[in-house]
Amino acid sequence: MTPSITPWSWVPSLYFAEALPYFAVNVISVTMFKRLGMGNGDIALYTGWLYLPWVIKPFWSPFVDIIKTKRWWVVAMEILMCFALAAVSFAIDTPAGPMFRYMLAAFWVIAFASATHDIAADGYYMLALDTNQQSFFVGIRSTFYRLASIFGQGAIVVLAGVLETKGGDIPKAWLATMLVFSLIFVVITLYHTLILPKCEPRRERSESRGGVIFIFKEFGNTFRTFFSKKGVWIALLFMLLYRLPEAFLIKMLSPFMLDPLSVGGLGFSTQQVGVIYGTVGTIGLTLGGIVGGIYASRAGLKKSMMPMALSLALPCAVFVFMAYFQTQSLFLVNSFVFLEQFGYGFGFTAYMLYMIYFSEGEYQTAHYSLCTAFMALGMMLPGMAAGWIQEHVGYLNFFWWVMICCIATIVVTRLVKVDPEFGKKDYVKEK
């Protein structure tokens, strides 16, 4: 890496840029489609499909390694996302109304580009920094990923809410908001084009062809060794069902907050929803993850799993309470969302640690990548059905259904087998 370019000049912005499109695709799109008049069933189904690139990401990630450089992929995907974000904005306010088909097509482009950007950015991080720098900046990259979450789920949604209130025209408000979003991303892209160090040697074509052959061989070995692991089917059941309550819940959170009291919602404004989930919820999620990591490092994964499973599942009950009483107190709603997100952050720690545990051994990185694919699939499939269920049973019964799904979380947690010492400090020292 060029000595004159400090990692401080690009690591924060790189991971800020990595997170922004992810939240645009999976969070902002839900709120925007709801405000533009799309039904809950269609919102959940179509935005659920947008999760697919993160499900199948492991299948094309090796080719990012051998085609062009990581830096090229980072910049190219950012340029592509700039155009796609602009395309979303121009499809919002047309004489024929919002062009949902074209907006979804643009979001598909953003989703695939974002998933590819994830692969390239993480690979670039490891190439451009030595191991000591990687360790030092791991907290910095996580911090800026969270800041992007607050900016995307919070500031962008709040901006849309303010423009809705001042102008009274919802499509124009979202058009302006997405244009601002795309312009911000243009600035980040231009910055990265100029500042990202060129730290990778060019590959010869023969080397690339050899790499393709090697990749196909390694694909076979990766799948064979993964599915021959002891307890693999129970592990897959755990990966698919541990987050089942949250997978259903997450697609209906914004619609529930935005829908009027007459249809069982809470009737909050776009601006209020941006504050509730973009700031309060994100802070709760972050703190829950920190506390979960500390707890697991002391107790070990095995002893942590059931408390964490209960922490992830049981706080979902706050939505039953809010749907039943249709709570209008912002203080109470913020408190409930903080509690639920804190519990989710705490409980999600067990899931992440289990994927690391199950991936141990030969092909650890590739196996972990497959685990994350099953994790994404476990979020995608229930999320796609969430809107259809809610439209047929209403919000209150939908949240009762989410509570029933908590049983699956507890059952699969009881089924998995874990080394009692895994996760403890002494275990790390032994390894």
Stockholm file with secondary structure:
# STOCKHOLM 1.0

chainA/1-431         MTPSITPWSWVPSLYFAEALPYFAVNVISVTMFKRLGMGNGDIALYTGWLYLPWVIKPFWSPFVDIIKTKRWWVVAMEILMCFALAAVSFAIDTPAGPMFRYMLAAFWVIAFASATHDIAADGYYMLALDTNQQSFFVGIRSTFYRLASIFGQGAIVVLAGVLETKGGDIPKAWLATMLVFSLIFVVITLYHTLILPKCEPRRERSESRGGVIFIFKEFGNTFRTFFSKKGVWIALLFMLLYRLPEAFLIKMLSPFMLDPLSVGGLGFSTQQVGVIYGTVGTIGLTLGGIVGGIYASRAGLKKSMMPMALSLALPCAVFVFMAYFQTQSLFLVNSFVFLEQFGYGFGFTAYMLYMIYFSEGEYQTAHYSLCTAFMALGMMLPGMAAGWIQEHVGYLNFFWWVMICCIATIVVTRLVKVDPEFGKKDYVKEK
#=GR chainA/1-431 SS CCTTSCGGGTHHHHHHHHHHHHHIIIIIHHHHHHHTTCCHHHHHHHHHHTTHHHHHHHHHHHHHHHSSCHHHHHHHHHHHHHHHHHHHHHTTSCTTCCCHHHHHHHHHHHHHHHHHHHHHHHHHHHHHSCHHHHHHHHHHHHHHHHHHHIIIIIIIHHHHHHHHHHHCCHHHHHHHHHHHHHHHHHHHHHHHHHHSCCCCCCCCHHHHHHHHHHHHHHHHHHHHHHHTSTTHHHHHHHHHHTTHHHHHHHHHHHHHHHSCGGGTSCCCCHHHHHHIIIIIIHHHHHHHHHHHHHHHHHHCHHHHHHHHHHHHHGGGHHHHHHHHHTCCCHHHHHHHHHHHHHHHHHHHHHHHHHHHHHTCSTTHHHHHHHHHHHHHHHHHHHHHHHHHHHHHHHHHHHHHHHHHHHHHHHHHHHHCCCCTTTTSHHHHHHC
#=GC SS_cons         CCTTSCGGGTHHHHHHHHHHHHHIIIIIHHHHHHHTTCCHHHHHHHHHHTTHHHHHHHHHHHHHHHSSCHHHHHHHHHHHHHHHHHHHHHTTSCTTCCCHHHHHHHHHHHHHHHHHHHHHHHHHHHHHSCHHHHHHHHHHHHHHHHHHHIIIIIIIHHHHHHHHHHHCCHHHHHHHHHHHHHHHHHHHHHHHHHHSCCCCCCCCHHHHHHHHHHHHHHHHHHHHHHHTSTTHHHHHHHHHHTTHHHHHHHHHHHHHHHSCGGGTSCCCCHHHHHHIIIIIIHHHHHHHHHHHHHHHHHHCHHHHHHHHHHHHHGGGHHHHHHHHHTCCCHHHHHHHHHHHHHHHHHHHHHHHHHHHHHTCSTTHHHHHHHHHHHHHHHHHHHHHHHHHHHHHHHHHHHHHHHHHHHHHHHHHHHHCCCCTTTTSHHHHHHC
//
